[in-house]
Amino acid sequence: MTRVLEIIVALIIVAVLGVVAGFVMPGTGHVDRSLVVGKDLRQVYDVLDNLRRFPDYGTLRSDDPRVQYAFSGPAYGPGAELSWTSDVKKVGNGKLTVASATPDFNKIDTSVKNARIVWNLDNDWRGSDKHFTLDLERQGRTGKLTKITWSYDVAYGFNLLNRYSNLYIHGEPDTFVQYSLSNLQNVMAAVPNVDYSDLVPYIVQTKPTPVLLVSTSSQRKDGLAGLDEVVDSAVTELKASAKKLGVNVTGPRIIFTTNYGDETYSFDVALPIDASNLTLGGQSYALSAPTQPKLSADGSAPASSASAPASSGSAPASDSSSGAPATAPVLKPGDHDRYGRLVVDNDVRATLAFGGPALEAVWNGTAAGVPQTRDMLKAYAQTHGYQYDEVANRLYDIEVQPEVQDAKGNITTYAKFDVYLPIADSADGAKLPQQTPEQAANIPQPSLDANGNPASSGSAPAPSGSAPAPASSGSAPAAASSSAK
């Protein structure tokens, strides 16, 4: 009996000590990890201000490849939500909500040194008021580095079990932060290292548009003069074909970029026309959108097709850059090339271009700024979680207003280019929003002033890295102008 009493007393003492120890333990928990990435603060901010890229760097998928994500609320900023479900106990079910983001995205420029984004967390980890805080600090001599500090905070209250769980905060919460931060660094490394802080892109819905096009290329060493010569020659050929077909050109020239290489720039030059049915040799042909060619048995792409295939989002890569056989069959008018485009005459093809959502920006200045604008759009799409495929749906630009020079070759009116990147829903189920943050905030777009100069650049030629701006969000690309270069 005495032994039993001793055991009971010992248990009571242990229980009392356990309660006392629990009350002595802190009522909150905190852990943080930091690293420095070679990206501008604005890019890192944009990735974290929306949760569309979280599946790419969060560690949930490494624990359960079949975890299911669902997005709700606004696409960006406070209120954006991401929830997940999993049959794996370690992953479980949970939800992240963007609670705050300071400063606002449109206030972040090179003068901003710090930013903070807070995510509320709802999962089965013990405690309440669980949240992640992501502090961003601009670093480096030129301010092009960003230090990311990812913190996890939790309140335990007077729940003793919750307080004891603080002993394990360096387990799952800590490893989640550490490995997710490392994955985030890998995601950021894939984003083009360009500053798009002055970019004002819009999401637009483009309409299928009949076009005539020619595949061509220009040597980079020849500069803008060489590019203009090649484009002018292609436009002349296209206009001659349009006249022969009895159709009208309805807008300015369009360039679909195939490959912006170190030495050679390969592209298609196109002109929109007012007919989706063309008559060749007395026979009528209905134009359809192109597709990427299927590989033949020997691994090469077929050289031609008898009929146009199913719809795709934009014009495909040019014949010269796609590995066509050296001895391809000679195509005659009325045939279809291996992209399903109608052969009109010589190098001229006809097809339906565009169709579907695209990220749109405007470049005001010389043509030298268009490649930088394309890179900005790609970086912006990646940080905002917009899916794109440069092979199936290539970037393209439309010269809405041509450059004008005086007799001495001085620019009197700068050109205006609409630049487009076709985009799609995220592979993780995040639907494309109707608007970009800039579009939703009604941020005004840069434009040419009364003297034909970029409004933000005074009278000097616009530098290649300065800001593009969006065109009207609802217009079809081909209808931007009534004249062609």
C-alpha positions in Angstrom: 0.0 0.0 0.0 2.8 2.3 0.9 4.4 1.7 -2.5 1.2 2.5 -4.3 0.9 5.8 -2.4 4.5 6.6 -3.4 3.7 6.0 -7.0 0.6 8.2 -6.9 2.5 11.0 -5.1 5.3 10.8 -7.7 2.8 11.0 -10.5 1.1 14.0 -8.9 4.5 15.7 -8.5 5.4 15.0 -12.2 2.0 16.3 -13.3 2.5 19.5 -11.2 6.0 20.0 -12.5 4.7 19.4 -16.1 2.0 22.0 -15.6 4.4 24.5 -14.1 6.9 23.9 -16.9 4.1 24.4 -19.4 3.2 27.7 -17.9 6.9 28.8 -17.8 7.3 28.0 -21.5 6.8 30.9 -23.9 3.3 31.5 -25.1 4.5 32.2 -28.7 6.8 30.6 -31.1 9.1 32.1 -33.8 11.5 30.8 -36.4 13.0 32.5 -39.4 15.4 31.8 -42.3 17.1 34.2 -44.7 18.9 34.2 -48.1 19.9 36.7 -50.7 18.8 36.3 -54.4 20.2 38.1 -57.4 16.8 39.6 -58.4 15.3 43.0 -58.1 13.0 43.5 -55.1 10.0 44.2 -57.3 10.2 40.8 -58.9 10.5 39.0 -55.6 7.6 41.0 -54.2 5.4 40.1 -57.2 6.0 36.4 -56.8 5.0 36.6 -53.1 2.2 39.1 -53.4 0.2 36.4 -55.2 0.0 32.7 -54.4 -0.1 31.5 -58.0 3.6 30.4 -57.9 3.4 28.8 -54.4 3.0 25.3 -55.8 6.3 25.7 -57.6 8.3 26.5 -54.4 6.3 25.3 -51.5 7.4 21.9 -50.2 4.0 20.3 -50.2 4.4 18.7 -53.6 7.6 17.0 -52.6 5.8 15.3 -49.7 2.7 14.5 -51.8 3.0 14.8 -55.6 -0.8 14.4 -55.9 -1.7 17.3 -53.5 -4.6 19.3 -54.9 -4.6 23.1 -55.0 -7.5 25.5 -55.2 -7.3 29.3 -55.7 -9.9 31.8 -54.5 -10.3 35.5 -53.8 -8.5 38.2 -55.7 -5.6 37.2 -57.9 -3.2 39.5 -56.1 -2.6 41.2 -52.8 -4.6 41.0 -49.6 -7.4 38.5 -49.8 -5.8 36.1 -52.3 -6.2 32.6 -51.1 -4.7 29.2 -51.8 -6.0 26.0 -50.2 -4.8 22.5 -50.6 -6.0 18.9 -49.8 -3.9 15.8 -49.4 -4.3 12.3 -48.1 -0.8 12.4 -46.8 -0.8 13.2 -43.1 2.3 15.3 -43.2 0.6 17.6 -45.8 -3.0 17.4 -44.7 -5.4 20.2 -45.5 -4.7 23.8 -45.2 -5.0 27.4 -46.6 -2.8 30.4 -47.1 -4.3 33.9 -47.3 -2.4 37.1 -48.2 -3.1 39.3 -45.2 -1.1 42.4 -46.1 1.5 43.7 -48.5 3.3 46.9 -47.9 4.0 49.1 -49.7 1.5 48.7 -52.6 2.9 47.1 -55.7 2.7 50.3 -57.7 4.8 52.1 -55.0 7.8 49.9 -55.4 10.6 51.4 -57.4 14.4 51.6 -57.0 14.0 54.1 -54.1 12.1 51.5 -52.0 14.5 49.6 -49.8 12.2 47.3 -47.8 8.9 45.6 -48.3 6.8 43.1 -46.2 4.2 40.6 -47.1 2.2 38.6 -44.5 0.4 35.3 -45.1 -2.1 33.9 -42.7 -1.8 30.1 -42.3 -4.7 27.7 -41.4 -3.5 24.1 -41.1 -3.2 21.4 -38.4 0.0 22.7 -36.8 -0.6 23.5 -33.1 -1.4 27.0 -32.0 -3.4 30.0 -33.3 -2.7 33.2 -35.2 -0.3 31.3 -37.3 1.3 33.4 -40.1 4.3 33.7 -42.3 6.0 37.1 -42.7 8.2 37.7 -45.7 10.5 40.7 -45.3 12.3 41.9 -48.4 15.4 44.1 -48.2 17.2 45.7 -51.2 20.9 45.0 -51.1 24.0 45.2 -53.2 26.0 48.2 -54.5 23.5 48.7 -57.3 20.5 47.6 -55.3 19.9 44.6 -57.6 20.0 42.0 -54.8 17.2 41.1 -52.5 17.5 39.6 -49.0 14.4 37.5 -48.2 13.7 36.7 -44.6 10.9 34.2 -44.2 9.5 34.0 -40.6 6.9 31.8 -39.0 5.0 33.0 -35.9 2.4 31.3 -33.8 0.5 32.0 -30.5 0.0 29.1 -28.0 -2.1 30.8 -25.4 -2.5 28.8 -22.2 -2.9 25.4 -24.0 -0.2 23.3 -22.4 0.0 20.9 -25.3 0.4 23.8 -27.7 3.1 25.3 -25.5 5.0 22.0 -25.4 4.8 21.9 -29.2 7.2 24.9 -29.2 9.9 22.3 -28.4 9.4 21.0 -32.0 9.1 24.3 -33.9 12.5 23.6 -35.4 11.0 20.4 -36.8 8.3 20.7 -39.4 7.6 24.5 -39.4 11.3 25.3 -39.6 12.1 22.7 -42.4 9.1 23.9 -44.3 10.4 27.5 -44.3 13.9 26.5 -45.0 13.2 24.2 -48.0 10.5 26.4 -49.4 12.9 29.4 -49.3 15.5 27.3 -51.1 12.9 26.3 -53.8 11.9 30.0 -54.1 15.5 30.9 -55.0 15.3 28.3 -57.8 12.0 29.7 -59.1 13.5 33.3 -59.1 16.6 32.1 -60.9 14.4 31.1 -63.9 12.9 34.6 -64.2 14.6 36.9 -66.8 16.9 39.3 -65.0 15.3 42.5 -66.2 13.7 45.5 -64.5 10.1 45.8 -65.4 9.1 48.2 -62.6 7.9 50.7 -65.2 6.0 48.2 -67.3 2.2 48.6 -67.4 0.8 45.4 -69.0 -2.8 44.6 -69.6 -4.6 41.3 -70.1 -6.5 41.4 -73.4 -8.7 38.9 -75.4 -7.4 38.8 -78.9 -9.6 37.7 -81.8 -8.7 35.2 -84.6 -7.5 37.3 -87.5 -6.7 36.3 -91.1 -3.2 37.3 -92.1 -0.7 36.9 -95.0 2.8 36.2 -93.8 6.4 35.6 -94.9 9.1 33.8 -92.9 12.4 35.7 -93.0 15.4 36.7 -90.8 17.8 39.5 -90.2 21.4 39.6 -89.1 21.8 41.2 -85.7 25.0 42.9 -86.8 23.1 44.8 -89.4 21.2 46.6 -86.7 17.9 48.4 -87.1 18.7 49.5 -90.7 19.1 45.8 -91.7 15.9 44.8 -89.9 13.9 47.6 -91.5 15.1 46.6 -95.0 14.1 43.0 -94.4 10.7 44.0 -93.0 10.0 46.5 -95.8 10.9 43.9 -98.4 8.5 41.4 -96.8 5.7 43.9 -96.5 6.1 44.8 -100.2 5.8 41.1 -101.1 2.7 40.7 -98.9 1.0 43.7 -100.3 1.6 42.4 -103.8 0.0 39.1 -102.9 -3.0 40.8 -101.2 -3.6 42.8 -104.4 -3.3 39.7 -106.5 -5.8 37.9 -104.2 -8.2 40.9 -104.3 -8.2 41.4 -100.6 -7.5 44.5 -98.5 -4.8 45.0 -95.9 -6.7 46.1 -92.7 -3.9 47.0 -90.3 -0.2 47.6 -89.7 2.5 45.0 -90.0 3.0 42.3 -87.4 6.2 40.5 -86.5 6.0 37.0 -84.9 9.4 36.3 -83.2 10.7 32.8 -83.9 14.2 33.1 -82.5 16.0 36.2 -81.2 19.5 34.6 -81.5 22.9 36.1 -80.8 23.7 36.5 -84.5 20.4 36.0 -86.4 16.8 37.2 -85.6 14.3 34.9 -87.2 10.7 36.0 -87.5 7.5 36.1 -89.6 6.3 39.3 -91.1 2.5 39.4 -91.4 -0.3 41.7 -92.6 -3.9 41.4 -91.5 -6.4 41.1 -94.3 -10.2 41.3 -94.6 -11.0 37.8 -95.9 -10.9 34.5 -94.1 -11.6 32.6 -97.4 -9.2 32.9 -100.3 -9.6 31.9 -103.9 -6.6 30.3 -105.5 -6.8 28.8 -109.0 -10.6 29.1 -109.0 -10.9 27.1 -105.8 -12.0 28.6 -102.4 -10.0 27.8 -99.3 -11.1 28.6 -95.7 -8.2 29.8 -93.5 -7.7 28.1 -90.1 -5.3 28.6 -87.2 -1.9 26.8 -87.5 -0.6 24.0 -85.3 2.8 22.6 -84.5 3.6 19.8 -86.9 3.6 16.2 -85.8 6.8 14.2 -86.1 7.0 11.5 -88.8 8.3 8.0 -88.2 11.9 9.1 -88.7 11.6 11.8 -86.2 11.3 14.7 -88.6 8.4 17.0 -89.1 6.3 16.4 -92.2 6.8 18.9 -95.0 3.2 19.4 -96.0 -0.4 18.6 -95.3 -3.5 18.3 -97.4 -5.7 20.3 -95.0 -5.4 22.8 -92.2 -5.3 21.2 -88.8 -7.2 22.2 -85.6 -6.9 25.6 -84.0 -3.9 27.0 -82.2 -3.3 30.3 -80.5 -0.8 32.0 -82.8 1.3 31.7 -85.9 4.0 28.9 -85.5 7.7 29.0 -86.0 9.0 29.7 -89.5 9.9 26.9 -91.9 13.5 27.8 -91.9 14.0 27.4 -88.2 12.0 24.2 -87.5 14.2 21.4 -88.8 12.5 20.8 -92.2 14.1 18.1 -94.4 16.8 19.4 -96.8 14.8 18.1 -99.8 11.3 19.1 -98.9 8.6 18.7 -101.6 7.9 21.8 -103.6 4.6 23.3 -102.5 2.3 25.0 -104.9 -0.6 27.5 -104.3 -3.5 25.7 -102.6 -1.3 23.3 -100.7 -0.8 23.5 -97.0 2.6 23.6 -95.4 3.5 21.5 -92.4 2.0 24.0 -90.1 -1.3 23.8 -91.9 -0.9 27.3 -93.4 -2.3 27.9 -96.9 0.4 28.3 -99.5 -0.5 31.4 -101.5 2.5 32.1 -103.7 6.3 31.7 -103.4 7.1 32.4 -99.7 3.7 33.8 -98.8 1.4 31.9 -96.5 -2.2 32.6 -95.2 -3.5 31.6 -91.8 -5.6 32.7 -88.9 -3.5 34.4 -86.2 -4.1 35.3 -82.6 -7.2 34.2 -80.7 -7.2 33.9 -76.9 -5.8 35.9 -73.9 -2.5 37.7 -74.2 -0.4 40.0 -72.0 -0.1 43.3 -73.8 2.3 46.2 -73.4 3.2 49.3 -75.5 6.6 50.4 -76.4 7.1 54.1 -77.5 10.5 54.7 -79.1 12.8 53.0 -81.6 12.5 49.4 -82.6 15.5 48.7 -80.4 13.2 48.7 -77.4 11.0 45.9 -78.6 13.2 43.0 -77.6 13.6 44.4 -74.1 9.8 44.8 -73.9 9.4 41.1 -74.8 11.8 40.1 -72.0 9.9 42.3 -69.6 6.6 40.6 -70.5 8.1 37.2 -70.0 9.6 38.1 -66.6 6.2 39.7 -65.6 4.3 36.6 -66.7 6.5 34.4 -64.6 6.3 36.4 -61.4 2.5 36.7 -61.7 1.9 33.1 -62.5 0.8 33.4 -66.1 1.5 30.3 -68.2 3.0 30.8 -71.7 4.6 28.7 -74.4 7.0 30.5 -76.8 7.0 27.5 -79.2 3.2 27.0 -79.6 2.2 30.7 -79.0 5.0 33.0 -79.9 5.4 36.6 -78.9 4.5 39.2 -81.5 4.5 42.9 -82.0 2.5 45.3 -84.1 3.8 48.7 -85.3 0.8 50.8 -84.6 2.5 54.0 -85.5 5.7 54.1 -87.7 8.7 56.2 -87.0 9.0 59.4 -88.9 12.3 61.0 -89.8 13.2 64.3 -91.5 15.5 64.8 -94.5 18.6 64.6 -92.3 17.6 61.3 -90.7 16.5 62.8 -87.4 13.5 61.3 -85.7 10.6 63.7 -85.6 8.0 61.2 -84.4 8.8 58.0 -82.6 7.2 54.7 -83.4 4.6 53.0 -81.2 4.6 49.2 -80.9 2.0 47.0 -79.3 3.8 43.9 -77.9 2.0 40.7 -77.0 2.7 37.5 -75.1 -0.1 34.9 -75.4 -0.8 33.4 -71.9 -2.9 30.7 -70.4 -4.2 29.3 -67.1 -1.7 27.9 -64.7 -1.0 24.2 -64.8 -2.0 24.1 -61.1 -5.5 25.3 -61.8 -5.1 29.0 -61.2 -7.4 30.7 -63.8 -6.2 33.8 -65.6 -7.6 36.9 -64.0 -9.5 39.4 -66.0 -7.0 42.2 -65.4 -3.4 42.7 -64.3 -2.9 44.7 -61.0 -1.9 47.7 -63.0 -5.0 47.4 -65.2 -7.3 47.0 -62.1 -5.7 50.1 -60.5 -6.3 52.2 -63.7 -2.7 53.1 -63.8 -2.3 55.5 -66.8 -0.1 54.4 -69.7 2.9 56.2 -71.0 2.3 57.6 -74.5 3.8 59.9 -77.1 3.5 63.6 -76.4 2.2 66.2 -78.9 5.7 66.4 -80.5 5.8 62.7 -81.1 8.3 61.9 -78.3 7.8 59.3 -75.5 6.1 61.4 -72.8 8.3 60.0 -70.1 11.6 60.5 -72.0 11.5 64.2 -73.1 12.9 64.8 -76.6 15.7 62.2 -76.5 15.3 58.8 -78.3 13.7 56.3 -75.9 16.4 54.0 -74.4 15.9 50.3 -75.0 15.3 49.6 -71.3 12.7 52.3 -70.6 9.1 51.6 -69.9 6.6 50.1 -72.3 2.9 50.8 -71.7 -0.3 49.1 -72.5 -2.6 49.6 -75.5 -6.4 49.6 -75.3 -7.4 46.4 -73.5 -10.3 45.5 -75.6 -9.1 46.0 -79.2 -8.2 43.3 -81.6 -4.5 43.5 -82.6 -5.1 43.7 -86.3 -7.4 46.6 -86.1 -5.0 49.0 -84.4 -4.4 51.1 -87.5 -5.7 51.4 -91.0 -2.3 51.8 -92.7 0.6 49.3 -93.1 4.3 50.0 -93.3 
